[in-house]
């Protein structure tokens, strides 16, 4: 029986991916900072574990509790929509700790077992802004673009051990809490010259019309990455992400 560990399962892409794999009879280890048993239907193939990807002790405990896994999905992440002038270096470091270093730390944590068993898949969820950058998202874009580059490089060193690395790249997903969370992280520190632009960008992030990405689009891409060894390194997920990828 296949076992998948997914980070950031409290909402959005992670929560839907956990449901998707449960529906297909996988054993699912759903992790989140504050575990909640009511988010997913009870199942003897489901385990919910606490995990903070920015905390080494939390990662160690989660890995010990999880045991051997076949697939790791690095989905945990935070958004940031703000002008560069309006965000502190402390806030920038916090975002990179989760989005970039958290992904690297989790990848490093699963490698010994995957290498020893001679198999495994690591799937890193990034963002369509790495295809087509947007204003006020320079920090977020940089954190996700770094994961893209990391993934493509580490894939080369892991291939001889039978471990695959893939990147799932979602587009704009207004049905998730990304826009609201990103606005909260921005706070009130919008320099006056950027107020009009910030209003425009937030409207675009939260707009529901036009091509968008649904959580199920991401789950389907993660499924393909986990089960199809012939799939490409980068998998756009969602109509808008696919359009951005093909227009590059």
C-alpha positions as MATLAB code, in Angstrom:
seq = 'XXXXXXXXXXXXXXXXXXXXXXXXXXXXXXXXXXXXXXXXXXXXXXXXXXXXXXXXXXXXXXXXXXXXXXXXXXXXXXXXXXXXXXXXXXXXXXXXXXXXXXXXXXXXXXXXXXXXXXXXXXXXXXXXXXXXXXXXXXXXXXXXXXXXXXXXXXXXXXXXXXXXXXXXXXXXXXXXXXXXXXXXXXXXXXXXXXXXXXXXXXXXXXXXXXXXXXXXXXXXXXXXXXXXXXXXXXXXXXXXXXXXXXXX';
ca = [
       0.000    0.000    0.000;
       1.373    3.429   -0.954;
       1.909    6.080    1.705;
       1.976    9.834    1.077;
       2.890   12.619    3.505;
       1.486   16.058    2.671;
       2.436   19.267    4.452;
       0.045   22.181    4.953;
      -3.197   20.158    5.061;
      -5.292   22.538    7.156;
      -6.874   24.112    4.057;
      -6.661   24.648    0.315;
      -4.440   22.503   -1.887;
      -3.105   20.329    0.924;
      -6.521   19.480    2.315;
      -7.919   18.602   -1.099;
      -4.868   16.501   -1.986;
      -5.265   14.514    1.242;
      -8.900   13.781    0.340;
      -7.960   12.919   -3.250;
      -5.402   10.300   -2.247;
      -7.651    8.847    0.457;
     -10.345    8.358   -2.184;
      -7.824    6.311   -4.170;
      -6.983    4.003   -1.261;
      -3.614    5.473   -0.352;
      -2.414    5.777    3.210;
      -2.312    9.518    3.890;
      -0.278   11.315    6.537;
      -1.791   14.794    6.655;
       0.332   17.301    8.543;
      -0.401   20.789    9.801;
       0.836   23.121   12.502;
      -2.316   22.778   14.594;
      -3.838   19.337   13.934;
      -7.608   19.148   13.501;
      -9.407   15.833   13.307;
     -12.592   17.310   11.834;
     -11.128   18.422    8.494;
     -11.063   14.993    6.863;
     -13.448   12.022    7.110;
     -12.346    9.313    9.567;
     -10.365    6.530    7.922;
      -8.040    3.774    9.048;
      -5.742    4.943    6.239;
      -5.491    8.506    7.591;
      -3.074    9.855   10.154;
      -2.946   13.515   11.176;
       0.335   14.751   12.607;
       1.556   18.109   13.918;
       4.311   19.621   11.795;
       5.937   23.021   11.562;
       8.305   22.940    8.594;
      10.316   25.838   10.045;
      11.147   23.907   13.223;
      13.823   21.189   13.137;
      12.523   19.433   16.251;
       8.994   19.365   14.837;
      10.299   17.868   11.577;
      12.260   15.178   13.436;
       9.245   14.168   15.540;
       6.957   14.055   12.500;
       9.415   11.904   10.552;
       9.763    9.463   13.439;
       5.989    9.225   13.825;
       5.367    8.874   10.093;
       7.708    5.991    9.424;
       8.524    5.000    5.824;
       6.734    6.992    3.122;
       6.609    6.655   -0.636;
       5.712   10.239   -1.566;
       6.371   13.605    0.079;
       4.334   16.624   -0.992;
       5.871   19.919    0.108;
       2.745   22.059    0.014;
       3.017   24.186    3.165;
       3.497   27.839    2.302;
       2.533   31.407    3.050;
       1.644   34.289    0.759;
       2.987   37.813    0.597;
       1.509   40.585   -1.492;
       3.146   43.932   -0.781;
       5.508   46.483   -2.277;
       9.130   45.776   -1.457;
       9.373   49.129    0.327;
       6.579   48.128    2.682;
       7.882   44.798    4.004;
      10.525   44.313    6.670;
      13.502   42.019    6.294;
      12.197   40.058    9.279;
       8.955   39.369    7.405;
      10.917   38.417    4.275;
      13.044   35.939    6.239;
       9.898   34.474    7.798;
       8.406   33.836    4.363;
      11.566   32.202    3.038;
      11.772   30.052    6.183;
       8.449   28.447    5.283;
       8.287   28.515    1.504;
      11.896   27.797    0.634;
      13.882   26.525    3.607;
      10.911   24.498    4.895;
      10.743   22.665    1.566;
      14.486   22.045    1.602;
      14.413   20.830    5.221;
      11.561   18.385    4.570;
      13.281   17.078    1.448;
      16.490   16.539    3.382;
      14.584   14.760    6.156;
      13.054   12.089    3.889;
      16.137   11.390    1.770;
      17.934    8.787    3.902;
      14.956    6.403    3.927;
      14.048    6.996    0.284;
      17.646    6.500   -0.806;
      17.972    3.288    1.231;
      14.712    1.864   -0.125;
      15.728    2.836   -3.659;
      12.483    4.626   -4.442;
      10.385    7.658   -3.611;
       8.827   10.775   -5.049;
       9.214   14.332   -3.775;
       6.659   16.818   -5.107;
       7.164   20.524   -4.494;
       4.206   22.866   -4.940;
       5.263   26.317   -6.151;
       3.348   29.010   -8.061;
       2.370   30.239  -11.505;
       3.934   33.614  -10.726;
       7.240   31.934  -11.520;
       5.996   31.725  -15.124;
       4.728   35.311  -15.271;
       5.799   37.625  -12.429;
       3.299   40.119  -11.020;
       3.875   43.425   -9.213;
       3.875   43.473   -5.405;
       4.779   39.784   -5.311;
       8.550   39.981   -5.666;
       9.324   38.291   -2.338;
       6.772   35.514   -2.773;
       7.886   34.943   -6.367;
      11.525   34.761   -5.332;
      10.753   32.189   -2.624;
       8.906   29.942   -5.090;
      11.367   30.412   -7.955;
      14.101   29.282   -5.573;
      12.155   26.059   -4.958;
      11.865   25.486   -8.711;
      15.624   25.800   -9.128;
      16.326   23.688   -6.044;
      13.995   20.945   -7.289;
      15.552   20.713  -10.728;
      19.059   20.545   -9.310;
      18.421   18.056   -6.494;
      16.499   15.837   -8.944;
      19.761   15.211  -10.794;
      21.601   14.008   -7.697;
      18.701   11.798   -6.531;
      17.915   10.127   -9.853;
      20.669    7.478   -9.467;
      19.006    6.357   -6.221;
      15.564    5.871   -7.758;
      14.115    9.023   -6.138;
      12.099   11.329   -8.405;
      11.498   15.050   -7.868;
       8.660   16.928   -9.559;
       7.234   20.462   -9.377;
       3.499   21.216   -9.376;
       2.839   24.824  -10.362;
      -0.669   26.143   -9.565;
      -2.112   29.358  -10.903;
      -4.406   31.865   -9.205;
      -6.763   30.133   -6.788;
      -9.309   32.585   -5.346;
     -11.270   29.748   -3.705;
      -8.373   29.216   -1.288;
      -7.366   31.493    1.588;
      -4.210   32.730   -0.177;
      -5.478   36.218   -0.989;
      -6.895   36.826    2.470;
      -3.772   35.511    4.186;
      -1.478   37.521    1.935;
      -3.444   40.705    2.676;
      -3.158   40.014    6.402;
       0.586   39.529    6.114;
       0.897   42.833    4.286;
      -0.699   44.701    7.171;
      -0.961   48.471    6.942;
       2.581   49.135    5.705;
       1.716   50.220    2.177;
       3.756   53.263    1.180;
       1.383   55.895   -0.199;
       2.746   55.781   -3.775;
       1.750   52.094   -3.997;
      -1.817   52.262   -2.666;
      -3.516   52.399   -6.069;
      -1.399   49.539   -7.393;
      -2.042   47.450   -4.262;
      -5.798   47.875   -4.668;
      -5.554   46.760   -8.286;
      -3.398   43.713   -7.506;
      -5.598   42.523   -4.639;
      -8.622   42.797   -6.878;
      -6.892   40.621   -9.436;
      -5.817   38.009   -6.864;
      -9.339   37.643   -5.494;
     -11.246   37.909   -8.787;
     -13.223   34.750   -9.541;
     -13.805   35.311  -13.267;
     -11.628   34.088  -16.120;
      -9.189   31.176  -16.075;
      -8.332   30.144  -12.523;
      -6.931   27.183  -10.623;
      -9.146   24.932   -8.512;
      -7.858   22.796   -5.672;
      -8.812   19.675   -7.606;
      -6.563   20.788  -10.495;
      -3.637   20.726   -8.095;
      -4.615   17.356   -6.622;
      -4.764   15.843  -10.107;
      -1.317   17.223  -10.930;
       0.089   15.876   -7.654;
      -1.461   12.486   -8.458;
       0.200   12.452  -11.861;
       3.539   13.450  -10.371;
       3.241   10.686   -7.768;
       2.132    7.894  -10.084;
       3.526    8.614  -13.561;
       7.321    8.277  -13.808;
       7.224    9.669  -17.349;
       5.575   12.985  -16.471;
       7.597   16.184  -17.020;
       9.560   17.888  -14.280;
       7.223   20.904  -14.198;
       3.461   20.312  -14.084;
       1.282   23.432  -14.436;
      -1.993   22.989  -12.544;
      -5.070   25.006  -13.512;
      -6.200   26.668  -16.726;
      -4.380   29.919  -16.040;
      -1.109   28.219  -15.057;
      -1.215   26.090  -18.200;
      -1.818   29.225  -20.302;
       1.100   31.009  -18.658;
       3.405   28.025  -19.167;
       2.577   27.663  -22.864;
       2.888   31.402  -23.572;
       6.437   31.716  -22.265;
];
